[in-house]
Amino acid sequence: MHKICSMCHTVKPVTDFYIRPERGAAGVRSKCKECTKLVRRQYHYSHLVAERIKSNEWRKTHRNKAKEAMQRFREAHRELCRDRSREWRRRFPEESKNVTKRYLRTHPDKKTQFSETRRARQRSAKGSITATEWQELKQSYRHSCLRCGQQEPVIALTMDHVIPLARGGSHTIDNIQPLCARCNSTKRLESTDFRHH
């Protein structure tokens, strides 16, 4: 038994059409399976694009709500987000580097935290410091270098480990003091604590 597809107008065996149960055992759809799949794909794609556009517009007009929702999702699905991020960085290494560079250019405090955390990891130092902890520490010393007294934005403060990582110091906030880059490099591997001077 054969039937003509209403979309491609090709004569095909009835087995190339999806069954319509409401029309009984012999009842089949008017479009062949290939055309039905094509229509479904087109429908899905056109509505997917429309939904993405609608979603992007909502996120633009509700930035704070969108940010909070994304944070809640990330907290609830940490492993999934971490795996997706790793997979994306693996598949697109150049784009990943560019995204990181752009982010660090616009967030200098995160750049400091990022590089110090990386250095601590390389030294197998214990602990970690959040950007909030670093900001609070700088504020408690009025954004001043504890050695020379200069303040931000004239100088850029860096994280100085009171007990250097090379000497077994930890990468925790209680082992950090804010120093400008010049004073930090002058200190070298000395364990000088300028917080109590």
Buried (B, 14 or more C-beta within 10 A) or exposed (E): EEBEBEBEEEEBEEEBBEBEEEEEEEEBBBBBBBBBEBEEEEEEEEEEEEEEEEEEEEBEEEEEEBEEEEEEEEEEEEEEBEEEEEEEBEEEEEEBEEEEEEEBEEEEBEBBBBEBBEBBEEBEBEBBBEEEBBEEBBEEBEBBBBBBEBBBEEBEBBBBBBBBBEEEBBBBBEBBBBBBEBBBEEBEEEEBEBBEE
